[in-house]
Amino acid sequence: MNVEIKPAHMMFTDGYKIVITGENGEVEKHYMKFEDGIKNVFKWSVLSPFLARLKIISQDYHIKDPQLRWENEFKVITYLRRKLSEGSYPLYIPKITTNHVKSLENPQLQKFLHQWREYRYTILEYVEGPTLREMLSKPENYKLEDEIKLLGECIGIMHSFSVCQFDRRTTNDIKIPGGFCCVDYSLAKIFQKWDNAYYRAVAFDIDNERLWLPPKLFKIFQEAHDKYLTSIKNFNIEKYRTALTQFKRLSQLSTILKPLLFQLDGAPL
């Protein structure tokens, strides 16, 4: 067994990519994600209060305690993977592989993990592919309209399961064959669909895309998203659309905030 460990980066979080090659030649790829660090301190102590003062985010957006964010991500990923296992969907959620990796009897890996024993971290499946941010920066290489339409359906699927990710951004969507893998659920919330708060949350989640997508692509994204939700029994599309109008200020401020947020948005996974 060969273990290769390299520093890696995902949005506001520094971590490690762990590649394990078995004796049979099979390769496992994992991402070690830390829940504490200077970037998260800045994000929560400086950036979030700044955005809150501008009244462009809901107070429900915050899960300030690192322990709660860490536990929340496990909960949401487990829930979504169970829901997705009941059918065939273009949306993919990475596996939580922490326990599996820890159980491997490899001296190099065990020594590496031991040095982080005082820290909270999650080891996730490492999903490879271009992020949406990369795709937007090289539109000539992709059929962007088709891909954005597919992504809209994927987020609609997530919302149909009553999950709002909240941290919707271009580095959290990874293109995979036949669909998208969406990552980073530390701020996600599982809502009851009949609760008014659910529609407000979906409205915030979808309107947040305006910060990242050009207007033409956002329209394609929203149409695909709404089309999927209208196919779901008991989803009140009119209540959702009413809630959506409350968040139009996001699009008005996007021209100011987008350069700032893109600078803060880290390298792709």
Secondary structure, 3 states (H helix, E strand, C coil): CEEEEEEEEECCEEEEEEEEECCCCCEEEEEEEECCCHHHHHHHHHHHHHHHHCCCCCHHHCCCCHHHHHHHHHHHHHHHHHHHCCCCCCEECCCECHHHHHHCCCHHHHHHHHCCCCCCEEEEECCCCCEHHHHHHCHHHCCHHHHHHHHHHHHHHHHHCCEECCCCCHHHEEEECCEEEECCCCCCEECCCCCHHHHHHHHHHHHHHHHCCCHHHHHHHHHHHHHHHHCCCCCCHHHHHHHHHHHCHHHHHHHHHHHHHHHHCCCCC
